[in-house]
Amino acid sequence: MITKNEFPILEFDTDKVAKLNPDMITGHKFDATRMVITFFPEALNKLIASGAVKPYFEIGGENPFTIYQFVDDKDILIVLGQVGCPACAGNLEVFYAFGVSKVMFCGGGGVLDKNIKVGQLLVVDGAIRDEGFSYHYIEPSRYIYSDKKVADKIAAYLEQYKIPYLRGITWTTDALFRETADKVELRKSEGARIVEMEQAGCIAVAQFRGFDYGAIIYGGDDVASEEWNHRGWNTREGIRYNLVMLCKELVKEI
């Protein structure tokens, strides 16, 4: 049932069946059930070059990409994420239809607190829904929260191995170039620690479909200071590769 509203984005429909559903385009199930989604292409390239992963499945269409499988653990797949909720969370729909039921996400985001260092890990507890995608999956709300059981398992693993981390919510936005000073201050006041472009949508899909999803975002560029600072966030290859390998272990824990 659809609830009418003055604003189309707030007209949530409770009907779970759409005209086009993911299982209508997949046709079969993978023999692997776990997946790491990473936004670190150089880390994935390193895994490919070393033979640690091999091509597993090709997703076709107008924007084709490859899903890879870890050679030493065939139940774990890895794929390069695509920017924004419609692409990244939309692909989650397809992965779930293929039989993937546990997902770990690792990416980078702009810090809203300049004291968050480059590479510092944030276990995502939820997101401020400043995008459009999630509103088609979960009723309108200002926040969406991660599965606490999953986030707690991630935190427990990090504590067990003495890996420093933070916990908190992110600000998910569609508009990279509209992170204004006033919006940054408002989102900070609402509790957001990092800004990114995928979490609200990914969490919404996981809730809607009912599978386990966890995410770690590492501190990247600085959007909290008076002037934006790149901080060389996307050149920290060691941090990024290590985070991918950490998520490979974490996806077995959740």
C-alpha atoms as an extended CHARMM CRD file, in Angstrom:
* protein
*
       254  EXT
         1         1  MET       CA              0.0000000000        0.0000000000        0.0000000000  PROA      1               0.0000000000
         2         2  ILE       CA              1.2760000000        3.4440000000       -0.9010000000  PROA      2               0.0000000000
         3         3  THR       CA              0.9240000000        6.4530000000        1.3800000000  PROA      3               0.0000000000
         4         4  LYS       CA              0.2970000000        9.6750000000       -0.5510000000  PROA      4               0.0000000000
         5         5  ASN       CA              2.3490000000       12.7570000000        0.3110000000  PROA      5               0.0000000000
         6         6  GLU       CA              2.9250000000       16.2150000000       -1.0610000000  PROA      6               0.0000000000
         7         7  PHE       CA              6.5140000000       15.1820000000       -1.7800000000  PROA      7               0.0000000000
         8         8  PRO       CA              6.9870000000       12.0890000000       -3.9990000000  PROA      8               0.0000000000
         9         9  ILE       CA             10.1080000000       10.9020000000       -2.1630000000  PROA      9               0.0000000000
        10        10  LEU       CA              7.9990000000       10.4620000000        1.0080000000  PROA      10              0.0000000000
        11        11  GLU       CA              5.3580000000        8.2740000000       -0.6910000000  PROA      11              0.0000000000
        12        12  PHE       CA              6.5230000000        4.9480000000        0.7340000000  PROA      12              0.0000000000
        13        13  ASP       CA              4.9740000000        1.7680000000       -0.6820000000  PROA      13              0.0000000000
        14        14  THR       CA              4.8360000000       -1.2810000000        1.5980000000  PROA      14              0.0000000000
        15        15  ASP       CA              4.3960000000       -3.6880000000       -1.3360000000  PROA      15              0.0000000000
        16        16  LYS       CA              7.5450000000       -5.8340000000       -1.5700000000  PROA      16              0.0000000000
        17        17  VAL       CA              6.8170000000       -6.9710000000       -5.1240000000  PROA      17              0.0000000000
        18        18  ALA       CA              7.8030000000       -4.5930000000       -7.9110000000  PROA      18              0.0000000000
        19        19  LYS       CA              7.3720000000       -4.7360000000      -11.6880000000  PROA      19              0.0000000000
        20        20  LEU       CA             11.0330000000       -5.7450000000      -11.9910000000  PROA      20              0.0000000000
        21        21  ASN       CA             12.4970000000       -7.8230000000       -9.1610000000  PROA      21              0.0000000000
        22        22  PRO       CA             16.1590000000       -8.8760000000       -8.7220000000  PROA      22              0.0000000000
        23        23  ASP       CA             15.5140000000      -12.5980000000       -9.0170000000  PROA      23              0.0000000000
        24        24  MET       CA             13.9830000000      -12.0050000000      -12.4420000000  PROA      24              0.0000000000
        25        25  ILE       CA             17.4160000000      -11.1170000000      -13.8400000000  PROA      25              0.0000000000
        26        26  THR       CA             19.7220000000      -13.4460000000      -11.8780000000  PROA      26              0.0000000000
        27        27  GLY       CA             18.3280000000      -16.8650000000      -12.7150000000  PROA      27              0.0000000000
        28        28  HSD       CA             20.5400000000      -18.9290000000      -10.3960000000  PROA      28              0.0000000000
        29        29  LYS       CA             22.3280000000      -18.9170000000       -7.0370000000  PROA      29              0.0000000000
        30        30  PHE       CA             26.0470000000      -18.5290000000       -6.3600000000  PROA      30              0.0000000000
        31        31  ASP       CA             27.8070000000      -21.2870000000       -4.4360000000  PROA      31              0.0000000000
        32        32  ALA       CA             29.3610000000      -18.5570000000       -2.2690000000  PROA      32              0.0000000000
        33        33  THR       CA             27.3460000000      -16.6700000000        0.3560000000  PROA      33              0.0000000000
        34        34  ARG       CA             29.7190000000      -13.9950000000        1.6960000000  PROA      34              0.0000000000
        35        35  MET       CA             31.0120000000      -10.8400000000        0.0490000000  PROA      35              0.0000000000
        36        36  VAL       CA             33.3640000000       -7.9330000000        0.6400000000  PROA      36              0.0000000000
        37        37  ILE       CA             32.5050000000       -4.6980000000       -1.1490000000  PROA      37              0.0000000000
        38        38  THR       CA             35.5090000000       -2.4150000000       -1.3870000000  PROA      38              0.0000000000
        39        39  PHE       CA             36.1030000000        1.0210000000       -2.8630000000  PROA      39              0.0000000000
        40        40  PHE       CA             39.8630000000        0.4750000000       -3.0650000000  PROA      40              0.0000000000
        41        41  PRO       CA             40.7110000000       -0.5390000000       -6.6530000000  PROA      41              0.0000000000
        42        42  GLU       CA             44.4560000000       -0.7620000000       -6.0280000000  PROA      42              0.0000000000
        43        43  ALA       CA             43.8460000000       -3.2610000000       -3.2060000000  PROA      43              0.0000000000
        44        44  LEU       CA             41.7000000000       -5.4300000000       -5.4680000000  PROA      44              0.0000000000
        45        45  ASN       CA             44.3040000000       -5.1650000000       -8.2420000000  PROA      45              0.0000000000
        46        46  LYS       CA             46.9690000000       -6.3380000000       -5.7980000000  PROA      46              0.0000000000
        47        47  LEU       CA             44.8680000000       -9.3690000000       -4.9050000000  PROA      47              0.0000000000
        48        48  ILE       CA             44.3390000000      -10.1340000000       -8.5850000000  PROA      48              0.0000000000
        49        49  ALA       CA             48.0310000000       -9.7630000000       -9.4250000000  PROA      49              0.0000000000
        50        50  SER       CA             49.1010000000      -12.0190000000       -6.5560000000  PROA      50              0.0000000000
        51        51  GLY       CA             46.6200000000      -14.7200000000       -7.5090000000  PROA      51              0.0000000000
        52        52  ALA       CA             44.7880000000      -14.3970000000       -4.1930000000  PROA      52              0.0000000000
        53        53  VAL       CA             41.4860000000      -13.9300000000       -6.0400000000  PROA      53              0.0000000000
        54        54  LYS       CA             40.1770000000      -15.1680000000       -9.3680000000  PROA      54              0.0000000000
        55        55  PRO       CA             37.2980000000      -14.0480000000      -11.6060000000  PROA      55              0.0000000000
        56        56  TYR       CA             34.0490000000      -15.6230000000      -10.4530000000  PROA      56              0.0000000000
        57        57  PHE       CA             31.1680000000      -13.9930000000      -12.3160000000  PROA      57              0.0000000000
        58        58  GLU       CA             30.6640000000      -11.2450000000      -14.8730000000  PROA      58              0.0000000000
        59        59  ILE       CA             27.7860000000       -8.8190000000      -14.3810000000  PROA      59              0.0000000000
        60        60  GLY       CA             26.7610000000       -7.6180000000      -17.8220000000  PROA      60              0.0000000000
        61        61  GLY       CA             24.7120000000       -4.6940000000      -19.0240000000  PROA      61              0.0000000000
        62        62  GLU       CA             25.7660000000       -1.1760000000      -19.8970000000  PROA      62              0.0000000000
        63        63  ASN       CA             28.0890000000       -0.9030000000      -16.8870000000  PROA      63              0.0000000000
        64        64  PRO       CA             29.6550000000       -4.3790000000      -16.6650000000  PROA      64              0.0000000000
        65        65  PHE       CA             31.9240000000       -5.4550000000      -13.8090000000  PROA      65              0.0000000000
        66        66  THR       CA             33.5320000000       -8.5880000000      -12.4080000000  PROA      66              0.0000000000
        67        67  ILE       CA             32.9450000000      -10.3580000000       -9.1200000000  PROA      67              0.0000000000
        68        68  TYR       CA             36.0290000000      -12.1690000000       -7.7920000000  PROA      68              0.0000000000
        69        69  GLN       CA             36.4200000000      -15.1370000000       -5.4520000000  PROA      69              0.0000000000
        70        70  PHE       CA             39.1220000000      -15.6720000000       -2.8360000000  PROA      70              0.0000000000
        71        71  VAL       CA             41.1920000000      -18.6970000000       -3.7760000000  PROA      71              0.0000000000
        72        72  ASP       CA             41.8510000000      -19.7240000000       -0.1740000000  PROA      72              0.0000000000
        73        73  ASP       CA             38.2470000000      -19.2870000000        0.9480000000  PROA      73              0.0000000000
        74        74  LYS       CA             35.7770000000      -20.0270000000       -1.8050000000  PROA      74              0.0000000000
        75        75  ASP       CA             32.7690000000      -18.8690000000        0.2240000000  PROA      75              0.0000000000
        76        76  ILE       CA             34.0070000000      -15.2660000000        0.0980000000  PROA      76              0.0000000000
        77        77  LEU       CA             33.5630000000      -13.0330000000       -2.9390000000  PROA      77              0.0000000000
        78        78  ILE       CA             34.9220000000       -9.5290000000       -3.4490000000  PROA      78              0.0000000000
        79        79  VAL       CA             33.7560000000       -6.7770000000       -5.7530000000  PROA      79              0.0000000000
        80        80  LEU       CA             34.6230000000       -3.1560000000       -6.4170000000  PROA      80              0.0000000000
        81        81  GLY       CA             31.8040000000       -0.9450000000       -5.1750000000  PROA      81              0.0000000000
        82        82  GLN       CA             30.1730000000        1.7020000000       -7.3040000000  PROA      82              0.0000000000
        83        83  VAL       CA             29.6140000000        5.2570000000       -6.1180000000  PROA      83              0.0000000000
        84        84  GLY       CA             26.2610000000        6.2860000000       -4.6790000000  PROA      84              0.0000000000
        85        85  CYS       CA             23.2550000000        4.4380000000       -3.2880000000  PROA      85              0.0000000000
        86        86  PRO       CA             21.5100000000        3.6510000000       -6.5970000000  PROA      86              0.0000000000
        87        87  ALA       CA             24.6110000000        1.9010000000       -7.9540000000  PROA      87              0.0000000000
        88        88  CYS       CA             26.1130000000        0.3730000000       -4.8130000000  PROA      88              0.0000000000
        89        89  ALA       CA             22.9540000000       -0.4990000000       -2.8900000000  PROA      89              0.0000000000
        90        90  GLY       CA             21.1630000000       -1.3820000000       -6.1070000000  PROA      90              0.0000000000
        91        91  ASN       CA             23.8680000000       -3.9590000000       -6.7980000000  PROA      91              0.0000000000
        92        92  LEU       CA             23.3310000000       -5.3270000000       -3.2730000000  PROA      92              0.0000000000
        93        93  GLU       CA             19.8280000000       -6.2750000000       -4.4160000000  PROA      93              0.0000000000
        94        94  VAL       CA             21.3450000000       -8.3340000000       -7.2230000000  PROA      94              0.0000000000
        95        95  PHE       CA             23.9900000000       -9.9450000000       -4.9950000000  PROA      95              0.0000000000
        96        96  TYR       CA             21.3160000000      -10.9960000000       -2.5120000000  PROA      96              0.0000000000
        97        97  ALA       CA             19.2360000000      -12.4920000000       -5.3180000000  PROA      97              0.0000000000
        98        98  PHE       CA             22.3290000000      -14.5040000000       -6.2840000000  PROA      98              0.0000000000
        99        99  GLY       CA             22.4200000000      -15.9250000000       -2.7410000000  PROA      99              0.0000000000
       100       100  VAL       CA             24.8440000000      -13.6110000000       -0.9310000000  PROA      100             0.0000000000
       101       101  SER       CA             23.6040000000      -13.3160000000        2.6600000000  PROA      101             0.0000000000
       102       102  LYS       CA             26.5300000000      -11.7190000000        4.5420000000  PROA      102             0.0000000000
       103       103  VAL       CA             28.2610000000       -8.5540000000        3.3600000000  PROA      103             0.0000000000
       104       104  MET       CA             31.0990000000       -6.3830000000        4.6890000000  PROA      104             0.0000000000
       105       105  PHE       CA             31.6100000000       -2.9540000000        3.1570000000  PROA      105             0.0000000000
       106       106  CYS       CA             34.8730000000       -1.0080000000        3.3690000000  PROA      106             0.0000000000
       107       107  GLY       CA             35.4040000000        2.4620000000        1.9810000000  PROA      107             0.0000000000
       108       108  GLY       CA             36.5600000000        5.9480000000        2.8530000000  PROA      108             0.0000000000
       109       109  GLY       CA             34.6220000000        9.0680000000        3.7940000000  PROA      109             0.0000000000
       110       110  GLY       CA             35.1030000000       12.7190000000        4.5730000000  PROA      110             0.0000000000
       111       111  VAL       CA             35.6150000000       13.3880000000        8.2730000000  PROA      111             0.0000000000
       112       112  LEU       CA             33.2970000000       15.8230000000       10.0430000000  PROA      112             0.0000000000
       113       113  ASP       CA             35.7010000000       16.0150000000       12.9770000000  PROA      113             0.0000000000
       114       114  LYS       CA             39.2480000000       17.0630000000       12.0430000000  PROA      114             0.0000000000
       115       115  ASN       CA             40.5260000000       15.0560000000       15.0310000000  PROA      115             0.0000000000
       116       116  ILE       CA             39.6240000000       11.8480000000       13.1680000000  PROA      116             0.0000000000
       117       117  LYS       CA             42.9230000000       10.9010000000       11.6040000000  PROA      117             0.0000000000
       118       118  VAL       CA             43.4400000000        9.6250000000        8.0790000000  PROA      118             0.0000000000
       119       119  GLY       CA             42.9180000000        5.8760000000        8.1660000000  PROA      119             0.0000000000
       120       120  GLN       CA             41.0500000000        5.7980000000       11.4830000000  PROA      120             0.0000000000
       121       121  LEU       CA             38.2910000000        3.1800000000       11.3230000000  PROA      121             0.0000000000
       122       122  LEU       CA             34.6200000000        3.9140000000       11.9620000000  PROA      122             0.0000000000
       123       123  VAL       CA             32.2610000000        0.9960000000       12.5810000000  PROA      123             0.0000000000
       124       124  VAL       CA             28.9960000000        2.2400000000       11.0750000000  PROA      124             0.0000000000
       125       125  ASP       CA             26.0650000000        2.2490000000       13.5130000000  PROA      125             0.0000000000
       126       126  GLY       CA             23.7020000000        3.9890000000       11.1250000000  PROA      126             0.0000000000
       127       127  ALA       CA             23.2920000000        6.9430000000        8.8000000000  PROA      127             0.0000000000
       128       128  ILE       CA             21.4670000000       10.2280000000        8.3570000000  PROA      128             0.0000000000
       129       129  ARG       CA             19.2990000000        9.7160000000        5.2720000000  PROA      129             0.0000000000
       130       130  ASP       CA             20.1540000000       12.7460000000        3.1500000000  PROA      130             0.0000000000
       131       131  GLU       CA             19.6530000000       10.8380000000       -0.1170000000  PROA      131             0.0000000000
       132       132  GLY       CA             16.7280000000        9.4330000000       -2.0710000000  PROA      132             0.0000000000
       133       133  PHE       CA             17.3280000000        5.7170000000       -2.5610000000  PROA      133             0.0000000000
       134       134  SER       CA             16.6280000000        4.4510000000        0.9560000000  PROA      134             0.0000000000
       135       135  TYR       CA             13.1530000000        6.0230000000        0.9910000000  PROA      135             0.0000000000
       136       136  HSD       CA             11.9770000000        3.3880000000       -1.4970000000  PROA      136             0.0000000000
       137       137  TYR       CA             12.9000000000        0.5970000000        0.9690000000  PROA      137             0.0000000000
       138       138  ILE       CA             12.2600000000        1.8870000000        4.4750000000  PROA      138             0.0000000000
       139       139  GLU       CA              9.5880000000        4.2900000000        5.7190000000  PROA      139             0.0000000000
       140       140  PRO       CA             10.6870000000        7.9470000000        5.9050000000  PROA      140             0.0000000000
       141       141  SER       CA             12.8390000000        8.8330000000        8.9050000000  PROA      141             0.0000000000
       142       142  ARG       CA             15.7850000000       11.0680000000        9.6000000000  PROA      142             0.0000000000
       143       143  TYR       CA             18.0670000000        8.1990000000       10.6620000000  PROA      143             0.0000000000
       144       144  ILE       CA             18.4830000000        4.5760000000        9.6900000000  PROA      144             0.0000000000
       145       145  TYR       CA             20.3640000000        2.2180000000       11.9870000000  PROA      145             0.0000000000
       146       146  SER       CA             22.6070000000       -0.7470000000       11.2780000000  PROA      146             0.0000000000
       147       147  ASP       CA             21.8440000000       -4.1660000000       12.7400000000  PROA      147             0.0000000000
       148       148  LYS       CA             23.2780000000       -3.7920000000       16.2570000000  PROA      148             0.0000000000
       149       149  LYS       CA             24.1470000000       -7.4890000000       16.5030000000  PROA      149             0.0000000000
       150       150  VAL       CA             26.3110000000       -7.2190000000       13.3920000000  PROA      150             0.0000000000
       151       151  ALA       CA             27.9890000000       -3.9800000000       14.4900000000  PROA      151             0.0000000000
       152       152  ASP       CA             28.6750000000       -5.4720000000       17.9250000000  PROA      152             0.0000000000
       153       153  LYS       CA             30.3230000000       -8.5290000000       16.3650000000  PROA      153             0.0000000000
       154       154  ILE       CA             32.5610000000       -6.2680000000       14.2850000000  PROA      154             0.0000000000
       155       155  ALA       CA             33.5090000000       -4.2130000000       17.3440000000  PROA      155             0.0000000000
       156       156  ALA       CA             34.1950000000       -7.3460000000       19.4140000000  PROA      156             0.0000000000
       157       157  TYR       CA             36.5350000000       -8.6930000000       16.7350000000  PROA      157             0.0000000000
       158       158  LEU       CA             38.4250000000       -5.3880000000       16.5450000000  PROA      158             0.0000000000
       159       159  GLU       CA             38.7830000000       -5.3120000000       20.3150000000  PROA      159             0.0000000000
       160       160  GLN       CA             39.9620000000       -8.9270000000       20.4060000000  PROA      160             0.0000000000
       161       161  TYR       CA             42.8130000000       -8.0860000000       18.0390000000  PROA      161             0.0000000000
       162       162  LYS       CA             43.4360000000       -4.6560000000       19.5830000000  PROA      162             0.0000000000
       163       163  ILE       CA             42.6090000000       -2.7600000000       16.3900000000  PROA      163             0.0000000000
       164       164  PRO       CA             41.7140000000        0.8680000000       17.2170000000  PROA      164             0.0000000000
       165       165  TYR       CA             38.3040000000        1.9960000000       16.0030000000  PROA      165             0.0000000000
       166       166  LEU       CA             35.4590000000        4.4370000000       16.5010000000  PROA      166             0.0000000000
       167       167  ARG       CA             31.7210000000        3.7960000000       16.3620000000  PROA      167             0.0000000000
       168       168  GLY       CA             29.0600000000        6.1440000000       15.1250000000  PROA      168             0.0000000000
       169       169  ILE       CA             26.7630000000        7.2410000000       12.3580000000  PROA      169             0.0000000000
       170       170  THR       CA             27.5290000000        8.6700000000        8.9550000000  PROA      170             0.0000000000
       171       171  TRP       CA             25.8780000000       11.3270000000        6.8260000000  PROA      171             0.0000000000
       172       172  THR       CA             24.8290000000        9.7820000000        3.5120000000  PROA      172             0.0000000000
       173       173  THR       CA             24.3990000000       12.3410000000        0.7510000000  PROA      173             0.0000000000
       174       174  ASP       CA             23.8180000000       12.1910000000       -2.9970000000  PROA      174             0.0000000000
       175       175  ALA       CA             25.4880000000       15.5230000000       -3.6360000000  PROA      175             0.0000000000
       176       176  LEU       CA             29.2670000000       15.5320000000       -3.2670000000  PROA      176             0.0000000000
       177       177  PHE       CA             29.5120000000       19.2010000000       -4.2150000000  PROA      177             0.0000000000
       178       178  ARG       CA             26.7270000000       20.4060000000       -1.9060000000  PROA      178             0.0000000000
       179       179  GLU       CA             28.3850000000       19.6840000000        1.4180000000  PROA      179             0.0000000000
       180       180  THR       CA             28.0910000000       23.2960000000        2.5280000000  PROA      180             0.0000000000
       181       181  ALA       CA             29.5160000000       24.7240000000        5.7410000000  PROA      181             0.0000000000
       182       182  ASP       CA             26.0810000000       25.0090000000        7.3330000000  PROA      182             0.0000000000
       183       183  LYS       CA             25.1190000000       21.4660000000        6.3680000000  PROA      183             0.0000000000
       184       184  VAL       CA             28.3850000000       20.1230000000        7.7490000000  PROA      184             0.0000000000
       185       185  GLU       CA             27.7320000000       21.8440000000       11.0740000000  PROA      185             0.0000000000
       186       186  LEU       CA             24.1240000000       20.6250000000       11.1620000000  PROA      186             0.0000000000
       187       187  ARG       CA             25.0570000000       17.0100000000       10.4440000000  PROA      187             0.0000000000
       188       188  LYS       CA             27.8140000000       17.1670000000       13.0730000000  PROA      188             0.0000000000
       189       189  SER       CA             25.2770000000       18.4270000000       15.6090000000  PROA      189             0.0000000000
       190       190  GLU       CA             23.0490000000       15.4570000000       14.7020000000  PROA      190             0.0000000000
       191       191  GLY       CA             25.8500000000       13.0330000000       15.5120000000  PROA      191             0.0000000000
       192       192  ALA       CA             27.4110000000       12.2350000000       12.1370000000  PROA      192             0.0000000000
       193       193  ARG       CA             31.1620000000       11.6230000000       12.2210000000  PROA      193             0.0000000000
       194       194  ILE       CA             31.8510000000       10.9240000000        8.5400000000  PROA      194             0.0000000000
       195       195  VAL       CA             30.1440000000       11.8720000000        5.2700000000  PROA      195             0.0000000000
       196       196  GLU       CA             29.8200000000        9.3090000000        2.4750000000  PROA      196             0.0000000000
       197       197  MET       CA             27.4350000000        8.3220000000       -0.3190000000  PROA      197             0.0000000000
       198       198  GLU       CA             26.2840000000        4.7130000000        0.1840000000  PROA      198             0.0000000000
       199       199  GLN       CA             25.4760000000        3.6750000000        3.7510000000  PROA      199             0.0000000000
       200       200  ALA       CA             21.8340000000        4.7160000000        4.1300000000  PROA      200             0.0000000000
       201       201  GLY       CA             20.9420000000        2.8460000000        0.9410000000  PROA      201             0.0000000000
       202       202  CYS       CA             22.9620000000       -0.2720000000        1.7460000000  PROA      202             0.0000000000
       203       203  ILE       CA             21.5420000000       -0.5050000000        5.2690000000  PROA      203             0.0000000000
       204       204  ALA       CA             18.0190000000       -0.0290000000        3.8670000000  PROA      204             0.0000000000
       205       205  VAL       CA             18.4040000000       -2.8660000000        1.3400000000  PROA      205             0.0000000000
       206       206  ALA       CA             19.8020000000       -5.1970000000        4.0200000000  PROA      206             0.0000000000
       207       207  GLN       CA             16.8500000000       -4.4220000000        6.2980000000  PROA      207             0.0000000000
       208       208  PHE       CA             14.3010000000       -4.7560000000        3.5060000000  PROA      208             0.0000000000
       209       209  ARG       CA             15.6410000000       -8.0770000000        2.2210000000  PROA      209             0.0000000000
       210       210  GLY       CA             16.7620000000       -9.4640000000        5.5860000000  PROA      210             0.0000000000
       211       211  PHE       CA             20.4700000000      -10.2330000000        5.2970000000  PROA      211             0.0000000000
       212       212  ASP       CA             23.5360000000       -9.4010000000        7.3920000000  PROA      212             0.0000000000
       213       213  TYR       CA             25.3770000000       -6.2170000000        6.4690000000  PROA      213             0.0000000000
       214       214  GLY       CA             28.2280000000       -4.4220000000        8.2050000000  PROA      214             0.0000000000
       215       215  ALA       CA             30.4320000000       -1.5130000000        7.2250000000  PROA      215             0.0000000000
       216       216  ILE       CA             33.7220000000        0.1030000000        8.1760000000  PROA      216             0.0000000000
       217       217  ILE       CA             34.5280000000        3.5400000000        6.8020000000  PROA      217             0.0000000000
       218       218  TYR       CA             37.9990000000        4.9600000000        7.2670000000  PROA      218             0.0000000000
       219       219  GLY       CA             38.7570000000        8.6140000000        7.8010000000  PROA      219             0.0000000000
       220       220  GLY       CA             39.5880000000       10.3170000000        4.5280000000  PROA      220             0.0000000000
       221       221  ASP       CA             39.5080000000       13.9480000000        3.4420000000  PROA      221             0.0000000000
       222       222  ASP       CA             38.7170000000       16.6930000000        5.9400000000  PROA      222             0.0000000000
       223       223  VAL       CA             35.4650000000       18.5770000000        5.3790000000  PROA      223             0.0000000000
       224       224  ALA       CA             35.3260000000       19.8740000000        8.9600000000  PROA      224             0.0000000000
       225       225  SER       CA             38.0080000000       22.5550000000        8.7870000000  PROA      225             0.0000000000
       226       226  GLU       CA             37.5430000000       26.0270000000        7.3290000000  PROA      226             0.0000000000
       227       227  GLU       CA             38.9900000000       24.8180000000        4.0210000000  PROA      227             0.0000000000
       228       228  TRP       CA             38.6240000000       21.3630000000        2.5120000000  PROA      228             0.0000000000
       229       229  ASN       CA             41.7620000000       19.2400000000        2.9090000000  PROA      229             0.0000000000
       230       230  HSD       CA             42.3690000000       16.1870000000        0.7180000000  PROA      230             0.0000000000
       231       231  ARG       CA             44.9360000000       14.7900000000        3.2160000000  PROA      231             0.0000000000
       232       232  GLY       CA             46.1270000000       12.3190000000        0.5640000000  PROA      232             0.0000000000
       233       233  TRP       CA             43.4240000000        9.9790000000        1.8010000000  PROA      233             0.0000000000
       234       234  ASN       CA             43.2450000000        7.8200000000       -1.3250000000  PROA      234             0.0000000000
       235       235  THR       CA             46.9980000000        7.1840000000       -1.5050000000  PROA      235             0.0000000000
       236       236  ARG       CA             47.2320000000        5.2430000000        1.7720000000  PROA      236             0.0000000000
       237       237  GLU       CA             47.6170000000        1.8960000000        0.0230000000  PROA      237             0.0000000000
       238       238  GLY       CA             48.8020000000       -0.0190000000        3.0780000000  PROA      238             0.0000000000
       239       239  ILE       CA             45.8280000000        1.0480000000        5.1890000000  PROA      239             0.0000000000
       240       240  ARG       CA             43.4030000000        0.3020000000        2.3840000000  PROA      240             0.0000000000
       241       241  TYR       CA             44.7700000000       -3.1620000000        1.5910000000  PROA      241             0.0000000000
       242       242  ASN       CA             44.8480000000       -4.0930000000        5.2630000000  PROA      242             0.0000000000
       243       243  LEU       CA             41.2430000000       -2.9690000000        5.6520000000  PROA      243             0.0000000000
       244       244  VAL       CA             40.1570000000       -5.1970000000        2.7770000000  PROA      244             0.0000000000
       245       245  MET       CA             41.8820000000       -8.1780000000        4.3730000000  PROA      245             0.0000000000
       246       246  LEU       CA             40.3570000000       -7.2850000000        7.7380000000  PROA      246             0.0000000000
       247       247  CYS       CA             36.8950000000       -7.2590000000        6.1600000000  PROA      247             0.0000000000
       248       248  LYS       CA             37.6050000000      -10.6500000000        4.6310000000  PROA      248             0.0000000000
       249       249  GLU       CA             37.9530000000      -11.9810000000        8.1840000000  PROA      249             0.0000000000
       250       250  LEU       CA             35.0420000000       -9.9650000000        9.5240000000  PROA      250             0.0000000000
       251       251  VAL       CA             32.5830000000      -11.2700000000        6.9320000000  PROA      251             0.0000000000
       252       252  LYS       CA             33.1550000000      -14.7240000000        8.4240000000  PROA      252             0.0000000000
       253       253  GLU       CA             32.3020000000      -13.3930000000       11.8960000000  PROA      253             0.0000000000
       254       254  ILE       CA             28.9930000000      -11.6910000000       11.1300000000  PROA      254             0.0000000000
